[in-house]
Amino acid sequence: MALLAQQAIARSGLTPTYSAAAASTTVLCGDRSFLHVKNTNGSSMTVTITATATVDGQPCSDLIVTVPATTGDKMIGPITNKLFASAADGVSASITYSSTTSVTVASLTI
């Protein structure tokens, strides 16, 4: 899984760089970390962020977001450590996409 480079939104503005979505990626977690997904495909698709947290020994549900077809545009987050940080490194979240055709993504932080 490739780690998406996190881009910082500044007061002066940010023109984000988008990457083609891969079947699975990782992003850095944080209280100010977000994922921006754009879908220009003719079909809707889903983004799944794997939850790693538990409450009273019960696993939390993954975050599943549907991105509409054609002009779909979703900001997802915050992607917090508390809910999504990988047990392996404690700082990244695992993300999968139901489709990658005509889907671009950017990892952002404020």
PLY file of the C-alpha trace (Angstrom):
ply
format ascii 1.0
element vertex 110
property float x
property float y
property float z
element edge 109
property int vertex1
property int vertex2
end_header
0.00 0.00 0.00
1.35 3.36 -1.00
1.29 6.27 1.44
-0.33 9.35 -0.10
1.73 12.50 0.51
-0.17 14.75 2.91
-0.63 18.33 1.71
-1.05 21.20 4.18
-3.77 23.77 3.60
-2.30 27.21 4.30
-3.92 30.58 4.97
-2.60 31.72 1.61
-4.37 28.80 -0.06
-3.51 25.41 -1.52
-3.98 24.04 -5.00
-3.99 20.32 -4.13
-2.28 17.72 -6.26
-4.46 14.69 -6.94
-3.25 11.15 -7.60
-5.02 8.37 -9.42
-6.64 6.09 -6.85
-5.01 2.69 -6.35
-6.91 -0.34 -5.05
-5.56 0.42 -1.58
-3.57 3.26 -0.07
-2.64 4.66 3.30
-2.80 8.20 4.66
-1.40 9.81 7.78
-3.89 10.02 10.63
-4.56 13.10 12.70
-7.31 15.27 14.12
-6.88 17.53 11.07
-6.35 14.87 8.38
-8.83 14.55 5.52
-9.17 12.65 2.26
-10.58 14.41 -0.82
-12.01 11.99 -3.40
-13.18 12.94 -6.88
-15.11 10.48 -9.06
-15.73 11.23 -12.74
-16.68 7.64 -13.57
-20.23 6.92 -14.77
-20.85 4.78 -11.66
-20.78 5.62 -7.98
-18.05 4.04 -5.88
-17.27 3.54 -2.21
-14.29 4.48 -0.09
-13.61 2.35 2.99
-11.36 3.51 5.80
-10.52 0.59 8.07
-11.37 1.18 11.72
-8.88 -0.22 14.21
-10.42 1.01 17.46
-12.44 -1.00 19.94
-14.95 0.06 22.58
-15.39 -2.28 25.52
-13.66 -4.99 23.50
-16.00 -4.59 20.51
-14.55 -3.46 17.17
-15.70 -0.13 15.72
-17.23 -0.16 12.25
-15.23 0.84 9.22
-16.06 4.22 7.72
-17.73 3.63 4.34
-18.49 6.66 2.14
-20.28 6.55 -1.21
-18.95 8.96 -3.82
-21.57 9.75 -6.50
-21.04 9.12 -10.21
-19.81 11.60 -12.81
-19.27 14.71 -10.66
-18.81 12.99 -7.29
-16.70 14.96 -4.88
-16.34 14.05 -1.17
-14.22 15.41 1.65
-13.82 12.63 4.22
-12.55 13.08 7.74
-11.09 13.84 10.08
-9.19 10.57 9.89
-8.20 10.36 13.55
-5.57 8.15 15.18
-8.07 7.09 17.80
-10.33 5.38 15.26
-8.14 4.49 12.29
-4.41 4.26 13.13
-2.79 1.02 12.02
-1.57 -1.28 14.78
1.61 -1.78 12.74
2.80 1.84 12.78
0.27 3.81 14.85
0.19 6.75 12.40
-1.40 5.62 9.13
-4.89 4.56 8.08
-5.71 1.91 5.48
-8.06 2.94 2.67
-9.63 0.87 -0.11
-11.69 1.92 -3.11
-14.44 -0.14 -4.77
-13.37 1.30 -8.13
-10.30 3.21 -9.24
-11.36 4.06 -12.79
-11.57 7.85 -13.16
-11.07 8.35 -9.40
-8.49 10.77 -7.98
-7.55 11.43 -4.36
-5.62 13.90 -2.22
-4.56 13.64 1.41
-4.99 17.00 3.14
-4.35 18.48 6.57
-5.28 21.82 8.09
0 1
1 2
2 3
3 4
4 5
5 6
6 7
7 8
8 9
9 10
10 11
11 12
12 13
13 14
14 15
15 16
16 17
17 18
18 19
19 20
20 21
21 22
22 23
23 24
24 25
25 26
26 27
27 28
28 29
29 30
30 31
31 32
32 33
33 34
34 35
35 36
36 37
37 38
38 39
39 40
40 41
41 42
42 43
43 44
44 45
45 46
46 47
47 48
48 49
49 50
50 51
51 52
52 53
53 54
54 55
55 56
56 57
57 58
58 59
59 60
60 61
61 62
62 63
63 64
64 65
65 66
66 67
67 68
68 69
69 70
70 71
71 72
72 73
73 74
74 75
75 76
76 77
77 78
78 79
79 80
80 81
81 82
82 83
83 84
84 85
85 86
86 87
87 88
88 89
89 90
90 91
91 92
92 93
93 94
94 95
95 96
96 97
97 98
98 99
99 100
100 101
101 102
102 103
103 104
104 105
105 106
106 107
107 108
108 109
